[in-house]
């Protein structure tokens, strides 16, 4: 080898050069080895403790997402019955009307602003396909 071959350096054209992460614009992120958290999730992966290696920006820098290396990503954890029950309990708290109707809707209710479903709040009738009717509660302690 020549002495000239040893002087070659691989340069990333997107690296700002100040030690910060490279910033890619919306249409520049066609790199096959990088993915956002959402893209990793769709592949059945998670970042797995790795730090982001770049940042993708859109809307003039107002919105951004971190980019992670796919080869360092790890498989997602499997959903257990306990996790599924905890998630269902949390969603039930957001979807159940605390008002007199007690219905569980298929969408989250505006509990912070209205405090109940629209039907309990101002009488706007709810579509019967948008909720599950409350079940009879079992009151016996046995």
N, C-alpha and C positions, 0 to 999 in steps of 0.2 A: 504494500500500500504506500501511496504517496503521503507526504506531510500535509498535502492540501485536503485529503479526505478526512483527516482528523479535525479539521477546523469547521466542518459542517455541523450545524445545529438545527434540530427540529423545532420549528417555531409555530405556535398556534396563532393563526391570524385573528382570532377572536379574543385573545388574552390582552387585557388592558395594560399589562406590564407593571402595574403598581403593587402587585402581590394580592390584589383582590380577585374575586372569582370572575371568570369571563362572562360577559353579558351578550346573549344572543337575542336578536330581534325575532319577531313572530315567524317569519318565513325562512329564517336562517337555521332553524333547529331541525334540519332533516338528518341529523346524525343518528345512525342506527344504534350506537352504543350508549346513548343517554335517554332517560325517560323521567317524566314527572312522577310524583307519588300516585296520582290517579292512573297513569299509564302502567305503572308497576302493579297496582292493585288489579287492573284488568288482566294482567299477565299471570296473576296468582302469586305475586311477589311483594316484598316490603323492603325498605331501604336497609334494614338489618344493622343499624348503628353506624353506617357510613355517613360521612359528612357530604353535603352537596358539592358537586364539582363545577357547576355553572349555574347561571340564572337565565331564564327566558323572560323577555318583557313584551308586553303588548299594550295597546292604547297609549302610545307615547311615553311608556315607562310608568304609567299609573297602576298597571296590574303586572304581577310577575309570579313566577313559580320556580322552585328550585329543581335542578336537574341532577339525577343520580346515575351512577354507572350500573348498567344492567348486569354485567358480569359479577359484581360484588353483592348484588341483591340476594336476599334469602327468601325461602318460601313463606307464605303467610301461615299464621297459626290457625289450626282448625277450630271451628266454632264448637264449643261444648254445650251441653244442655244447660248448665248453670249460667253460662254467658248469654245464651239465647233467652233464658227466663228473665235475667236481669235487664236485657235490652227490651223485652216485651213489657216488663213492669214500668220502665222509664217512659216508653212510648205511650203506654196506657195513661200515665199521668198527664201527658200533653194532649191526648186525644179524647179524654173523657170529660164531659161537661159536669162541673161541680154543682150546677143548678138543679132545679127540680126534675128535669127530664132524665139526667144521669146516663145519657147515650154515649157510646164510644164511636167516634167518627173515624173514617178512613184517612183523615188529614189532621194536622195539628190545629188546635183551636187558638184563637187570639186571647189567651187567658190573662196575659199581662195588661192588655189594653181594655178588653171588654169584660173579662172575668167569667165568661160563659160562652155557650154557643149563640149564634144569631137568633135562634128561635126563642131562647130564654131571655136574651138581651132586649130585643125589640119586636119580637113576634114574627119575624121573617120566617116563613115555613121552610123547613129543611126537606130536601129530596130524600125519600125513604131508601134510596140506593146508596146514600152517602154515609150511613151509620149502621151500627149493630144495635139492636134493641137491648136494653139492659136485662140481664137474666135475674131471676128471683134469687135473692141472697139466702144462703143457708144460715139460719140464725141459731141453730142448735150447737152446743159446744162439744158434742160427742163426735 
